[in-house]
Amino acid sequence: MNPFERDTYFAKIKFFKLFGNTIRIFDESNENLLLYVKQKAFKLKEDITIFADEAQTRPVLKVNARSILDFSAAYDVTDAATGAKIGALRRKGMMSSFVMDAWEILDTQDQVIGKIQEDSWILALVRRYLANIIPQKFNFTLGETAVGEVKQTWNPFVPQMRVDFSADSGKKLDRRLGLAAVVLLQVIEGRQQ
């Protein structure tokens, strides 16, 4: 089955990482591996390939930063087979760094079509000082319509996220773009903790 036709997922980042992150995205049962990411260490500019297998023989998505600076960076998401742009994700600079994590979802023409935002600015501030005690939750919206959420499970050793796009019954959010966002949330936001 196509991994991008589902509504629910479970994402894990490897606990002990010496040289780059390893992210595995499973089905909702947390048993069947759907996507695999081995992030390269010591890269000035993020260049992430998402594979359909752990052997890294079937690339499905590419996520590339447009700039070296991470503060307000935009990340292009492309189909690995065709090179076609699916959309982009852009961090909201000052807000993301100091108050609460927020991202914009962009279409293929870089027009803002949605956002990804932490659930509460009060909880976000508390999380800045008590990392891993209060799990993060991100809400995905297209326009004003909720299309999904990502909830970090409470586990201080293995960062894990439950991903749920079932609110998007019309599949308005391309799951490839949604899952690229999940990978970026684990890679970029995980660096802050």
Residue frames relative to the residue before (quaternion, step in Angstrom):
aa qw qx qy qz dx dy dz
M 1.0000 0.0000 0.0000 0.0000 0.00 0.00 0.00
N 0.5485 -0.6105 0.4705 0.3241 3.54 -1.11 0.76
P 0.4279 -0.7323 0.4588 0.2649 3.63 -0.64 1.03
F 0.6791 0.5068 -0.2890 0.4454 3.59 1.19 -0.41
E 0.5828 0.5813 -0.3736 0.4276 3.58 1.27 0.19
R 0.5560 0.6180 -0.3793 0.4063 3.58 1.27 0.04
D 0.3943 -0.6976 0.5413 0.2546 3.52 -1.35 0.17
T 0.7937 0.2301 -0.1207 0.5500 3.60 1.09 -0.58
Y 0.0426 -0.7889 0.6114 -0.0446 3.51 -1.09 0.89
F 0.2053 -0.7316 0.6305 0.1583 3.52 -1.37 0.18
A 0.0912 -0.8236 0.5598 0.0047 3.60 -0.56 1.16
K 0.0672 -0.7920 0.6068 0.0029 3.56 -0.98 0.95
I 0.1931 -0.7358 0.6344 0.1373 3.51 -1.12 0.71
K 0.5290 -0.6447 0.4431 0.3289 3.57 -0.93 0.86
F 0.5152 -0.6838 0.4317 0.2839 3.56 -0.90 0.98
F 0.7939 0.2365 -0.1311 0.5447 3.58 0.59 -1.09
K 0.0844 0.8016 -0.5819 0.1080 3.54 -0.40 1.23
L 0.1576 -0.7957 0.5810 0.0670 3.53 -0.58 1.13
F 0.8087 0.0907 -0.0132 0.5810 3.57 0.94 -0.91
G 0.8368 -0.0936 0.0154 0.5393 3.56 0.11 1.28
N 0.5150 -0.6503 0.4786 0.2877 3.53 -1.28 0.49
T 0.1634 -0.7210 0.6589 0.1389 3.52 -1.31 0.47
I 0.0397 -0.7996 0.5988 -0.0231 3.55 -0.68 1.13
R 0.0963 -0.7712 0.6282 0.0360 3.53 -0.99 0.93
I 0.1262 -0.7718 0.6199 0.0641 3.55 -0.93 0.94
F 0.1447 -0.8067 0.5729 0.0072 3.51 -0.70 1.24
D 0.5910 -0.4916 0.4619 0.4423 3.53 -1.34 -0.01
E 0.7387 -0.4395 0.2721 0.4325 3.58 -1.27 0.13
S 0.6307 0.5381 -0.3410 0.4431 3.61 1.16 -0.44
N 0.3670 -0.7460 0.4682 0.2992 3.58 1.32 -0.26
E 0.5745 0.5998 -0.3734 0.4133 3.60 1.16 0.56
N 0.7720 0.3296 -0.1707 0.5159 3.59 0.94 -0.85
L 0.3484 -0.7492 0.5309 0.1885 3.55 -0.58 1.21
L 0.1619 -0.8006 0.5736 0.0622 3.57 -0.84 1.03
L 0.8084 0.0251 0.0397 0.5868 3.57 0.95 -0.93
Y 0.1273 -0.7945 0.5931 0.0261 3.54 -1.14 0.72
V 0.0480 -0.7853 0.6172 0.0008 3.56 -1.00 0.89
K 0.0385 -0.7428 0.6680 0.0237 3.54 -0.98 0.92
Q 0.2190 -0.8073 0.5390 0.0991 3.53 -0.21 1.31
K 0.4210 -0.6949 0.5249 0.2538 3.53 -0.97 0.87
A 0.4033 -0.7178 0.5197 0.2281 3.55 -1.00 0.87
F 0.8460 0.2370 -0.1629 0.4490 3.51 -1.35 0.40
K 0.3855 0.6913 -0.5170 0.3258 3.60 0.96 0.79
L 0.4233 -0.6940 0.5208 0.2608 3.57 -0.96 0.87
K 0.7749 0.1881 -0.0815 0.5979 3.54 1.08 -0.77
E 0.4787 -0.6875 0.4603 0.2937 3.59 -0.76 1.02
D 0.0600 0.7512 -0.6499 0.0982 3.53 -0.96 1.02
I 0.0574 0.8400 -0.5273 0.1139 3.56 0.10 1.34
T 0.1295 -0.7578 0.6350 0.0761 3.55 -0.99 0.90
I 0.1965 -0.7597 0.6124 0.0956 3.55 -0.92 0.98
F 0.1755 -0.8130 0.5538 0.0400 3.54 -0.70 1.19
A 0.4689 -0.6552 0.5178 0.2877 3.55 -1.29 0.42
D 0.7767 0.2233 -0.1305 0.5743 3.60 1.27 -0.07
E 0.5856 -0.6079 0.4242 0.3281 3.53 -1.22 0.61
A 0.6070 0.5510 -0.3538 0.4502 3.60 1.17 -0.44
Q 0.3516 -0.7791 0.4486 0.2611 3.58 1.36 -0.14
T 0.4055 0.7142 -0.4696 0.3239 3.56 0.99 0.90
R 0.7654 0.3079 -0.1715 0.5384 3.61 1.22 -0.41
P 0.1068 -0.8090 0.5759 0.0487 3.60 0.09 1.24
V 0.1511 -0.8093 0.5632 0.0715 3.58 -0.95 0.86
L 0.8078 0.0800 -0.0254 0.5835 3.60 1.07 -0.69
K 0.1657 -0.7341 0.6461 0.1271 3.53 -1.29 0.52
V 0.0893 -0.7605 0.6421 0.0378 3.54 -1.07 0.85
N 0.0242 0.8299 -0.5518 0.0789 3.57 -0.42 1.24
A 0.3988 -0.6945 0.5487 0.2400 3.55 -0.94 0.94
R 0.4300 -0.7002 0.5091 0.2563 3.54 -1.06 0.73
S 0.8030 0.1473 -0.0680 0.5735 3.58 1.15 -0.51
I 0.6097 -0.5481 0.4278 0.3805 3.52 -1.32 0.24
L 0.6603 0.5113 -0.3111 0.4536 3.59 0.97 -0.82
D 0.3445 -0.7729 0.5126 0.1455 3.53 -0.91 1.04
F 0.4657 0.7501 -0.4025 0.2420 3.57 1.24 -0.51
S 0.8029 -0.0146 0.0644 0.5924 3.58 0.79 -1.01
A 0.2022 0.8513 -0.4623 0.1440 3.52 1.17 0.71
A 0.2719 -0.7050 0.6285 0.1843 3.51 -1.33 0.50
Y 0.1709 -0.7799 0.5993 0.0576 3.55 -1.07 0.84
D 0.2799 -0.7600 0.5667 0.1518 3.56 -0.68 1.12
V 0.1789 -0.7581 0.6208 0.0891 3.56 -1.02 0.89
T 0.0185 0.8158 -0.5743 0.0653 3.57 -0.64 1.16
D 0.5363 -0.5762 0.5082 0.3493 3.52 -1.31 0.46
A 0.4343 -0.7337 0.4571 0.2531 3.60 -0.64 1.09
A 0.6726 0.5081 -0.3069 0.4419 3.61 1.04 -0.67
T 0.8046 0.2968 -0.1382 0.4954 3.58 0.85 -0.94
G 0.4024 -0.7104 0.4778 0.3244 3.57 1.17 -0.54
A 0.4525 0.6985 -0.4453 0.3302 3.60 1.28 0.01
K 0.4432 -0.6879 0.5124 0.2602 3.54 -0.98 0.90
I 0.2800 -0.7609 0.5693 0.1361 3.55 -0.91 1.01
G 0.7042 -0.3202 0.2587 0.5785 3.54 1.13 -0.77
A 0.3188 -0.7255 0.5643 0.2314 3.54 -1.23 -0.41
L 0.2360 -0.7308 0.6228 0.1493 3.52 -1.34 0.37
R 0.0566 -0.8164 0.5747 -0.0054 3.57 -0.83 0.97
R 0.4055 -0.7000 0.5388 0.2351 3.55 -0.89 0.99
K 0.3268 -0.6949 0.5976 0.2306 3.53 -1.11 0.67
G 0.5183 -0.7523 0.3311 0.2361 3.52 -0.06 1.46
M 0.8211 0.2724 -0.1591 0.4757 3.56 -0.13 -1.28
M 0.6519 0.5200 -0.3151 0.4532 3.55 0.94 -0.87
S 0.6813 0.5018 -0.2937 0.4446 3.58 0.89 -0.92
S 0.7106 0.4852 -0.2780 0.4270 3.55 0.94 -0.76
F 0.8394 0.2709 -0.1013 0.4601 3.56 0.84 -0.92
V 0.7795 0.3329 -0.1856 0.4971 3.59 0.95 -0.72
M 0.7541 -0.2530 0.2011 0.5718 3.57 0.52 -1.16
D 0.5475 -0.6279 0.4441 0.3299 3.53 -1.11 0.68
A 0.1000 0.7836 -0.6035 0.1089 3.55 -0.87 1.03
W 0.0773 -0.7797 0.6213 -0.0032 3.54 -1.07 0.89
E 0.2907 -0.7093 0.6056 0.2137 3.54 -1.29 0.40
I 0.2873 -0.7160 0.6102 0.1799 3.55 -1.12 0.77
L 0.1195 -0.8149 0.5668 0.0201 3.57 -0.70 1.13
D 0.4346 -0.6729 0.5257 0.2863 3.56 -1.14 0.61
T 0.7538 -0.3973 0.2638 0.4521 3.60 -1.26 -0.12
Q 0.6938 0.4289 -0.2644 0.5145 3.60 1.25 -0.37
D 0.5136 -0.6768 0.3776 0.3682 3.59 1.34 0.30
Q 0.4090 0.6639 -0.5057 0.3691 3.57 1.11 0.70
V 0.4721 -0.6699 0.4924 0.2933 3.58 -0.94 0.88
I 0.0614 -0.8081 0.5858 0.0028 3.55 -0.78 1.10
G 0.8168 -0.0073 0.0243 0.5764 3.57 1.22 -0.32
K 0.2716 -0.7541 0.5706 0.1789 3.51 -1.33 -0.13
I 0.2184 -0.7033 0.6602 0.1477 3.48 -1.40 0.40
Q 0.1000 0.8246 -0.5427 0.1247 3.55 -0.60 1.10
E 0.5507 -0.5864 0.4782 0.3524 3.53 -1.15 0.66
D 0.6292 -0.6165 0.3477 0.3212 3.53 -1.11 0.76
S 0.8198 0.0052 0.0538 0.5701 3.62 0.97 -0.73
W 0.4385 -0.7014 0.4845 0.2848 3.58 -0.85 0.89
I 0.6017 0.5457 -0.3705 0.4505 3.61 1.09 -0.56
L 0.6750 0.4672 -0.2935 0.4899 3.59 0.87 -0.92
A 0.6106 0.5585 -0.3488 0.4400 3.59 1.05 -0.73
L 0.6582 0.4968 -0.3108 0.4726 3.59 0.95 -0.83
V 0.6396 0.5118 -0.3254 0.4723 3.58 0.98 -0.83
R 0.6432 0.5338 -0.3213 0.4451 3.60 0.99 -0.83
R 0.5899 0.5845 -0.3717 0.4151 3.60 1.08 -0.63
Y 0.7603 0.3652 -0.1870 0.5036 3.57 1.10 -0.73
L 0.7675 0.2484 -0.1397 0.5741 3.57 1.17 -0.52
A 0.0555 -0.8419 0.5368 -0.0007 3.56 0.71 1.12
N 0.8423 0.1976 -0.1912 0.4636 3.53 -1.16 0.83
I 0.5762 0.5605 -0.4085 0.4325 3.63 1.19 0.06
I 0.7607 0.1884 -0.1070 0.6119 3.57 1.01 -0.86
P 0.3641 -0.7620 0.4894 0.2173 3.61 -0.40 1.17
Q 0.4786 -0.6635 0.5004 0.2834 3.55 -1.14 0.71
K 0.0642 -0.7484 0.6572 0.0628 3.51 -1.29 0.52
F 0.1195 -0.7886 0.6021 0.0356 3.56 -0.91 0.99
N 0.2210 -0.7572 0.6028 0.1201 3.55 -1.03 0.87
F 0.2248 -0.7544 0.6072 0.1079 3.56 -0.97 0.97
T 0.0416 0.7906 -0.6100 0.0328 3.58 -0.89 0.94
L 0.1754 -0.7099 0.6679 0.1385 3.53 -1.27 0.58
G 0.7685 0.0036 -0.0684 0.6362 3.56 -0.38 1.21
E 0.7414 -0.3290 0.2728 0.5173 3.56 -0.67 -1.09
T 0.5704 0.6240 -0.3607 0.3940 3.59 1.30 0.02
A 0.3942 -0.7007 0.5453 0.2373 3.57 -0.84 1.02
V 0.0772 -0.8181 0.5696 0.0166 3.58 -0.84 1.00
G 0.8248 -0.0909 0.0551 0.5553 3.59 1.19 -0.16
E 0.1345 -0.7665 0.6176 0.1137 3.49 -1.38 0.07
V 0.1928 -0.7372 0.6382 0.1098 3.48 -1.27 0.59
K 0.0580 -0.8018 0.5948 -0.0038 3.57 -0.70 1.11
Q 0.3488 -0.7041 0.5801 0.2146 3.52 -0.88 0.98
T 0.3537 -0.7130 0.5565 0.2385 3.58 -0.93 0.84
W 0.5009 -0.6453 0.4698 0.3348 3.56 -1.10 0.55
N 0.3422 0.6745 -0.5831 0.2966 3.52 -0.36 1.32
P 0.2899 -0.8081 0.4836 0.1704 3.62 -0.23 1.21
F 0.7104 0.4744 -0.2648 0.4475 3.61 1.16 -0.38
V 0.7914 0.1732 -0.0818 0.5805 3.58 0.99 -0.79
P 0.2848 -0.7682 0.5450 0.1783 3.61 -0.30 1.20
Q 0.0429 0.7974 -0.5939 0.0979 3.55 -0.64 1.20
M 0.1144 -0.7973 0.5903 0.0529 3.55 -1.13 0.64
R 0.2636 -0.7049 0.6350 0.1744 3.52 -1.11 0.81
V 0.1520 -0.7998 0.5799 0.0286 3.53 -0.75 1.14
D 0.0310 0.8167 -0.5722 0.0682 3.57 -0.74 1.04
F 0.0396 -0.8008 0.5970 -0.0281 3.56 -0.53 1.26
S 0.3401 0.7829 -0.4758 0.2122 3.61 1.21 0.28
A 0.5501 0.5911 -0.4063 0.4278 3.64 1.19 -0.28
D 0.6731 0.4668 -0.2687 0.5068 3.57 1.28 -0.45
S 0.0260 -0.8523 0.5224 -0.0021 3.58 0.61 1.13
G 0.6772 0.4831 -0.2912 0.4724 3.60 1.15 -0.51
K 0.3743 -0.7609 0.4533 0.2746 3.60 1.34 0.05
K 0.1814 0.8046 -0.5393 0.1696 3.59 0.91 0.92
L 0.6889 0.3969 -0.2619 0.5471 3.59 1.12 -0.66
D 0.4016 -0.6912 0.5478 0.2466 3.56 -0.72 1.08
R 0.4494 -0.7224 0.4573 0.2588 3.58 -0.60 1.16
R 0.5754 0.5758 -0.3838 0.4359 3.60 1.13 -0.54
L 0.6660 0.4786 -0.2897 0.4934 3.57 1.00 -0.82
G 0.6388 0.5354 -0.3136 0.4549 3.57 1.03 -0.80
L 0.7085 0.4422 -0.2670 0.4808 3.58 0.91 -0.88
A 0.5727 0.5425 -0.3826 0.4809 3.60 1.14 -0.49
A 0.6281 0.5287 -0.3270 0.4680 3.59 1.07 -0.74
V 0.6266 0.5299 -0.3369 0.4615 3.60 0.99 -0.79
V 0.6415 0.5106 -0.3211 0.4740 3.60 0.95 -0.86
L 0.6731 0.4863 -0.3041 0.4669 3.61 0.87 -0.88
L 0.6153 0.5362 -0.3539 0.4567 3.59 1.00 -0.72
Q 0.6890 0.4661 -0.2936 0.4711 3.58 0.94 -0.80
V 0.6987 0.4676 -0.2758 0.4660 3.59 0.96 -0.82
I 0.7664 0.3894 -0.2045 0.4681 3.58 0.62 -1.14
E 0.7209 0.4165 -0.2627 0.4876 3.58 0.72 -1.00
G 0.6014 0.5743 -0.3514 0.4302 3.59 1.11 -0.61
R 0.5916 0.5833 -0.3473 0.4351 3.56 1.18 -0.57
Q 0.6513 0.5419 -0.3115 0.4302 3.56 1.11 -0.66
Q 0.6942 0.5017 -0.2839 0.4311 3.58 1.13 -0.50
